[in-house]
Amino acid sequence: MMLDTNRRTFLRNSFAAGALPLLFNGCARSFLANDRINVGVIGYGRIAHTMDVPGVQQFTDRCVITAVCDLDSKRAAYGKKCIEERYAKLGICQTVKTYGNYHEMLLDPSIDAVMLCIPDHQHALVATDCMLAGKHIFLQKPFAQTIQEGRIIANVAKLKNRVVQVGSWQRSRPQFRKVVQLVRNGRIGRVARVEVGIGLDKSGGCRTAEPVPANLNYDMWLGPTPGPDVTPYNWTRVHNQDLAHIGDRPGWIQLAPYGWGMITNWGAHHIDIMQWGLGKDFSGPDSVQGTCEWMDLSGDKLWNVHTHYDLHYSYNGGKTDGHVCDKYQNGVKFIGEKGDWLFCTRGAAKVTASDPDVPMKPGQLPPMAASRNALLPTLKKVSDNAMNDHVANWLEAVVAEDPVLTTTKAEVGHRSTSVCSLGQMCMELGRGRKEGFKLAWDPKTEKTGNSKADAMMK
């Protein structure tokens, strides 16, 4: 309960004391079609270093990164160094400013757009502050840490008419787009079932208290969660201080209340594809029911999210079952009422080298497959770099200043992440129950009718 109270208070205070004045301070410049987009980066860790920032730097004719901010001054300095060196290799001399507080960066009227590469629990505060400052944003998935926070982000995006691209880049990958197109055009008839596999996290981390590094603003990193007086620092809670390991998965990604584990991590990719294929971009399921197992916390282990999971999402009045379970191959399979099916996955591709392995085992399906070859048209060879396509789409929308143009809009990202969050809430409320737990869901009111569950959404 303390976490919910802190989160609500932190959000309310942010709006009251910090964010609303940005509505009137003239931080957004008028964008001209011939201008290059000035991009700021908030958070320089694994995703920024290995994926998002290199993706932006490919488009030197359309944009330039002018600033990087991180609560860890070592990472901010390293981000500046890496960005400037990448530009130098492209023959571009670019000086990148560094910041330790993103509010200071947002005061720069020359910055048009911001990439948010930050831990999940920080999304709502930083995203809303950016948009209230007049900036367009690229927001890493999952969209938000709670359903209510996601609703706030989506509402502010609409209120301020800001371009939002959510980092659910599988929508820009050809096999996912093609399978969804076929499913929604009736190629397998009415969808009776969707099978989703999203992988597993492993126990680990360390609860032993360590001194907070001088270069890290740990108090601000904790944000809306319990403060340092009750949350002792250990690098496995935050990220590795060795810059040689900046590409490693950070500890927070499998540690509540900063991340909820695979259900929102990979779920924000594959459950997003399920939502898209079922035509539920602006809606959701009727209910979720299921069980899970939790990480081993013996000894000094710290990470605490779910491991094995078995969740059933009911769609269309019970006519479609969305089954999310770790027994399935990593990917999404749409199954029609007569048994025909279409499948899509990344294959063995990873976002970063430290991602969990998704090896192609004997008998597993390729990136796009079907129960019958006749169901699949020839897929023309297109760019395989979905991230670059996703970034290019964002930049085009920013130039046009048109939020409708993005592949993964704010409302869509909110709805898909809400489905992931419902699964996490169902698993949490089912602790100690062999039969698990069932939650009803009303996509219109965004309520479950369960007081404990609704309190978890805040």
RADACOR-V562578 format. One record per residue. N is the residue number from 1. PHI is phi in whole degrees, -180 to 180 (NA if undefined). NEAR is the number of other C-alpha atoms within 8 Angstrom. Layout:
n->N phi->PHI near->NEAR
n->N phi->PHI near->NEAR
This chain:
n->1 phi->NA near->4
n->2 phi->-61 near->6
n->3 phi->-63 near->9
n->4 phi->-60 near->10
n->5 phi->-63 near->8
n->6 phi->-61 near->11
n->7 phi->-64 near->11
n->8 phi->-62 near->10
n->9 phi->-63 near->8
n->10 phi->-64 near->10
n->11 phi->-65 near->10
n->12 phi->-62 near->8
n->13 phi->-66 near->9
n->14 phi->-63 near->10
n->15 phi->-67 near->9
n->16 phi->-72 near->8
n->17 phi->-106 near->8
n->18 phi->-123 near->10
n->19 phi->-82 near->13
n->20 phi->-61 near->10
n->21 phi->-59 near->8
n->22 phi->-68 near->13
n->23 phi->-63 near->10
n->24 phi->-122 near->6
n->25 phi->-96 near->7
n->26 phi->67 near->10
n->27 phi->-79 near->12
n->28 phi->-94 near->11
n->29 phi->-93 near->9
n->30 phi->-75 near->4
n->31 phi->-93 near->7
n->32 phi->-106 near->6
n->33 phi->-60 near->6
n->34 phi->-84 near->4
n->35 phi->-76 near->7
n->36 phi->-85 near->8
n->37 phi->-77 near->13
n->38 phi->-88 near->12
n->39 phi->-113 near->14
n->40 phi->-106 near->15
n->41 phi->-119 near->14
n->42 phi->-111 near->13
n->43 phi->97 near->13
n->44 phi->-122 near->16
n->45 phi->-125 near->11
n->46 phi->-55 near->13
n->47 phi->-68 near->11
n->48 phi->-63 near->12
n->49 phi->-69 near->13
n->50 phi->-97 near->10
n->51 phi->-135 near->12
n->52 phi->-66 near->12
n->53 phi->-67 near->11
n->54 phi->-58 near->10
n->55 phi->-63 near->11
n->56 phi->-68 near->12
n->57 phi->-70 near->12
n->58 phi->-70 near->7
n->59 phi->-106 near->10
n->60 phi->-69 near->7
n->61 phi->-81 near->5
n->62 phi->-112 near->9
n->63 phi->-155 near->13
n->64 phi->-148 near->12
n->65 phi->-84 near->13
n->66 phi->-112 near->12
n->67 phi->-154 near->13
n->68 phi->-137 near->17
n->69 phi->-128 near->16
n->70 phi->-154 near->14
n->71 phi->-71 near->13
n->72 phi->-104 near->10
n->73 phi->-62 near->10
n->74 phi->-62 near->7
n->75 phi->-72 near->11
n->76 phi->-61 near->17
n->77 phi->-66 near->9
n->78 phi->-68 near->8
n->79 phi->-61 near->11
n->80 phi->-58 near->13
n->81 phi->-60 near->8
n->82 phi->-66 near->8
n->83 phi->-65 near->11
n->84 phi->-64 near->12
n->85 phi->-68 near->8
n->86 phi->-63 near->9
n->87 phi->-64 near->12
n->88 phi->-60 near->10
n->89 phi->-66 near->7
n->90 phi->-95 near->6
n->91 phi->80 near->6
n->92 phi->-115 near->7
n->93 phi->-97 near->7
n->94 phi->-132 near->8
n->95 phi->-94 near->6
n->96 phi->-109 near->11
n->97 phi->-77 near->8
n->98 phi->-119 near->10
n->99 phi->-138 near->12
n->100 phi->-105 near->10
n->101 phi->-133 near->9
n->102 phi->-65 near->11
n->103 phi->-59 near->7
n->104 phi->-67 near->8
n->105 phi->-64 near->11
n->106 phi->-68 near->11
n->107 phi->-76 near->8
n->108 phi->-79 near->8
n->109 phi->-69 near->10
n->110 phi->-78 near->8
n->111 phi->-81 near->15
n->112 phi->-92 near->15
n->113 phi->-146 near->13
n->114 phi->-133 near->14
n->115 phi->-95 near->13
n->116 phi->-104 near->14
n->117 phi->-120 near->14
n->118 phi->-124 near->11
n->119 phi->-59 near->10
n->120 phi->-57 near->13
n->121 phi->-70 near->13
n->122 phi->-98 near->11
n->123 phi->-57 near->14
n->124 phi->-61 near->13
n->125 phi->-63 near->9
n->126 phi->-71 near->10
n->127 phi->-63 near->12
n->128 phi->-67 near->13
n->129 phi->-61 near->12
n->130 phi->-62 near->13
n->131 phi->-70 near->14
n->132 phi->-67 near->13
n->133 phi->-85 near->15
n->134 phi->90 near->14
n->135 phi->-91 near->13
n->136 phi->-80 near->13
n->137 phi->-134 near->15
n->138 phi->-110 near->13
n->139 phi->-109 near->14
n->140 phi->-59 near->12
n->141 phi->-81 near->12
n->142 phi->-66 near->12
n->143 phi->-55 near->13
n->144 phi->-154 near->14
n->145 phi->-83 near->15
n->146 phi->-133 near->11
n->147 phi->-67 near->13
n->148 phi->-65 near->8
n->149 phi->-63 near->12
n->150 phi->-63 near->14
n->151 phi->-63 near->9
n->152 phi->-62 near->10
n->153 phi->-59 near->12
n->154 phi->-63 near->11
n->155 phi->-67 near->8
n->156 phi->-66 near->11
n->157 phi->-59 near->14
n->158 phi->-70 near->8
n->159 phi->-60 near->6
n->160 phi->-93 near->9
n->161 phi->54 near->8
n->162 phi->-97 near->14
n->163 phi->-74 near->16
n->164 phi->-127 near->15
n->165 phi->-114 near->13
n->166 phi->-86 near->14
n->167 phi->-75 near->11
n->168 phi->-86 near->12
n->169 phi->-75 near->11
n->170 phi->-62 near->9
n->171 phi->-64 near->11
n->172 phi->-98 near->12
n->173 phi->-99 near->11
n->174 phi->-59 near->10
n->175 phi->-68 near->11
n->176 phi->-70 near->14
n->177 phi->-63 near->10
n->178 phi->-67 near->9
n->179 phi->-63 near->13
n->180 phi->-63 near->11
n->181 phi->-60 near->9
n->182 phi->-66 near->10
n->183 phi->-62 near->15
n->184 phi->-73 near->10
n->185 phi->-97 near->6
n->186 phi->83 near->8
n->187 phi->-61 near->8
n->188 phi->-112 near->15
n->189 phi->76 near->9
n->190 phi->-66 near->7
n->191 phi->-78 near->13
n->192 phi->-94 near->10
n->193 phi->-156 near->12
n->194 phi->-128 near->14
n->195 phi->-107 near->13
n->196 phi->-125 near->17
n->197 phi->-115 near->14
n->198 phi->-129 near->15
n->199 phi->83 near->10
n->200 phi->-134 near->9
n->201 phi->-95 near->10
n->202 phi->-120 near->6
n->203 phi->-63 near->11
n->204 phi->164 near->7
n->205 phi->78 near->11
n->206 phi->-145 near->11
n->207 phi->-88 near->9
n->208 phi->-63 near->7
n->209 phi->-67 near->7
n->210 phi->-129 near->8
n->211 phi->-64 near->6
n->212 phi->-73 near->8
n->213 phi->-59 near->5
n->214 phi->-62 near->5
n->215 phi->-85 near->7
n->216 phi->-113 near->9
n->217 phi->-85 near->9
n->218 phi->-66 near->10
n->219 phi->-60 near->8
n->220 phi->-71 near->7
n->221 phi->-62 near->7
n->222 phi->-64 near->10
n->223 phi->55 near->10
n->224 phi->-82 near->12
n->225 phi->-98 near->11
n->226 phi->-51 near->10
n->227 phi->-77 near->9
n->228 phi->-66 near->10
n->229 phi->-68 near->5
n->230 phi->-119 near->6
n->231 phi->-127 near->7
n->232 phi->-62 near->10
n->233 phi->-74 near->11
n->234 phi->-147 near->13
n->235 phi->-60 near->10
n->236 phi->-75 near->12
n->237 phi->-83 near->14
n->238 phi->-111 near->9
n->239 phi->-157 near->9
n->240 phi->-69 near->11
n->241 phi->-77 near->6
n->242 phi->-83 near->6
n->243 phi->-63 near->7
n->244 phi->-66 near->5
n->245 phi->-112 near->8
n->246 phi->-64 near->10
n->247 phi->-86 near->13
n->248 phi->-76 near->10
n->249 phi->-65 near->8
n->250 phi->-75 near->11
n->251 phi->-64 near->13
n->252 phi->-60 near->14
n->253 phi->-67 near->13
n->254 phi->-123 near->14
n->255 phi->-141 near->15
n->256 phi->-72 near->11
n->257 phi->-98 near->7
n->258 phi->-91 near->13
n->259 phi->-145 near->15
n->260 phi->-105 near->15
n->261 phi->93 near->13
n->262 phi->-61 near->13
n->263 phi->-61 near->13
n->264 phi->-103 near->14
n->265 phi->-72 near->13
n->266 phi->-79 near->10
n->267 phi->-59 near->13
n->268 phi->-65 near->15
n->269 phi->-92 near->11
n->270 phi->-78 near->13
n->271 phi->-67 near->12
n->272 phi->-60 near->13
n->273 phi->-67 near->13
n->274 phi->-59 near->12
n->275 phi->-58 near->12
n->276 phi->-62 near->10
n->277 phi->-65 near->12
n->278 phi->-87 near->9
n->279 phi->70 near->7
n->280 phi->-112 near->9
n->281 phi->-56 near->11
n->282 phi->-119 near->7
n->283 phi->-147 near->8
n->284 phi->174 near->12
n->285 phi->-78 near->13
n->286 phi->-89 near->14
n->287 phi->-166 near->11
n->288 phi->-140 near->16
n->289 phi->-145 near->13
n->290 phi->169 near->15
n->291 phi->-136 near->14
n->292 phi->-159 near->11
n->293 phi->-116 near->8
n->294 phi->-116 near->9
n->295 phi->-63 near->11
n->296 phi->-72 near->7
n->297 phi->-108 near->10
n->298 phi->-66 near->5
n->299 phi->64 near->4
n->300 phi->-108 near->9
n->301 phi->-63 near->12
n->302 phi->-110 near->13
n->303 phi->-65 near->16
n->304 phi->-136 near->12
n->305 phi->-84 near->11
n->306 phi->-70 near->13
n->307 phi->-112 near->11
n->308 phi->-66 near->10
n->309 phi->-148 near->12
n->310 phi->-150 near->11
n->311 phi->-121 near->12
n->312 phi->-118 near->11
n->313 phi->-100 near->13
n->314 phi->-96 near->14
n->315 phi->-118 near->13
n->316 phi->55 near->8
n->317 phi->65 near->7
n->318 phi->90 near->8
n->319 phi->-80 near->8
n->320 phi->-130 near->12
n->321 phi->-106 near->12
n->322 phi->-97 near->13
n->323 phi->-102 near->12
n->324 phi->-106 near->13
n->325 phi->-152 near->13
n->326 phi->-74 near->13
n->327 phi->-76 near->5
n->328 phi->-84 near->9
n->329 phi->-59 near->9
n->330 phi->-57 near->11
n->331 phi->151 near->13
n->332 phi->-133 near->14
n->333 phi->-120 near->11
n->334 phi->-96 near->12
n->335 phi->-118 near->14
n->336 phi->-81 near->13
n->337 phi->-64 near->11
n->338 phi->-101 near->6
n->339 phi->101 near->6
n->340 phi->-68 near->11
n->341 phi->-145 near->11
n->342 phi->-131 near->15
n->343 phi->-129 near->14
n->344 phi->-143 near->14
n->345 phi->-159 near->12
n->346 phi->-79 near->8
n->347 phi->80 near->9
n->348 phi->-91 near->8
n->349 phi->-69 near->6
n->350 phi->-120 near->10
n->351 phi->-75 near->6
n->352 phi->-134 near->10
n->353 phi->-62 near->7
n->354 phi->-87 near->7
n->355 phi->-64 near->9
n->356 phi->-58 near->8
n->357 phi->-64 near->6
n->358 phi->-126 near->10
n->359 phi->-68 near->6
n->360 phi->-85 near->9
n->361 phi->-83 near->5
n->362 phi->-55 near->4
n->363 phi->90 near->4
n->364 phi->-82 near->7
n->365 phi->-88 near->8
n->366 phi->-75 near->9
n->367 phi->-54 near->10
n->368 phi->-140 near->12
n->369 phi->-150 near->10
n->370 phi->-149 near->11
n->371 phi->-67 near->8
n->372 phi->-137 near->7
n->373 phi->-58 near->6
n->374 phi->-65 near->5
n->375 phi->-76 near->10
n->376 phi->-106 near->8
n->377 phi->-77 near->5
n->378 phi->-67 near->4
n->379 phi->-95 near->7
n->380 phi->-65 near->4
n->381 phi->-70 near->4
n->382 phi->-129 near->5
n->383 phi->-55 near->6
n->384 phi->-92 near->6
n->385 phi->-91 near->7
n->386 phi->-62 near->11
n->387 phi->-64 near->11
n->388 phi->-62 near->10
n->389 phi->-63 near->10
n->390 phi->-67 near->12
n->391 phi->-68 near->10
n->392 phi->-59 near->9
n->393 phi->-61 near->11
n->394 phi->-62 near->15
n->395 phi->-63 near->11
n->396 phi->-62 near->9
n->397 phi->-67 near->14
n->398 phi->-65 near->13
n->399 phi->-58 near->11
n->400 phi->-79 near->7
n->401 phi->50 near->8
n->402 phi->-129 near->11
n->403 phi->-61 near->12
n->404 phi->-68 near->7
n->405 phi->-79 near->9
n->406 phi->-74 near->12
n->407 phi->-67 near->10
n->408 phi->-123 near->12
n->409 phi->-75 near->13
n->410 phi->-59 near->12
n->411 phi->-64 near->9
n->412 phi->-66 near->10
n->413 phi->-62 near->15
n->414 phi->-63 near->14
n->415 phi->-65 near->12
n->416 phi->-66 near->14
n->417 phi->-68 near->16
n->418 phi->-60 near->11
n->419 phi->-64 near->11
n->420 phi->-61 near->13
n->421 phi->-63 near->13
n->422 phi->-61 near->10
n->423 phi->-63 near->12
n->424 phi->-64 near->11
n->425 phi->-64 near->10
n->426 phi->-61 near->16
n->427 phi->-65 near->13
n->428 phi->-65 near->7
n->429 phi->-72 near->8
n->430 phi->-93 near->13
n->431 phi->-55 near->7
n->432 phi->80 near->5
n->433 phi->-107 near->7
n->434 phi->-61 near->6
n->435 phi->-84 near->7
n->436 phi->80 near->14
n->437 phi->-147 near->12
n->438 phi->-127 near->9
n->439 phi->-122 near->11
n->440 phi->-80 near->9
n->441 phi->-145 near->12
n->442 phi->-111 near->10
n->443 phi->-63 near->10
n->444 phi->-75 near->5
n->445 phi->-92 near->5
n->446 phi->55 near->7
n->447 phi->-132 near->9
n->448 phi->-101 near->11
n->449 phi->83 near->8
n->450 phi->-110 near->8
n->451 phi->-60 near->7
n->452 phi->-66 near->6
n->453 phi->-67 near->11
n->454 phi->-62 near->11
n->455 phi->-66 near->8
n->456 phi->-73 near->9
n->457 phi->-81 near->9
n->458 phi->-86 near->11
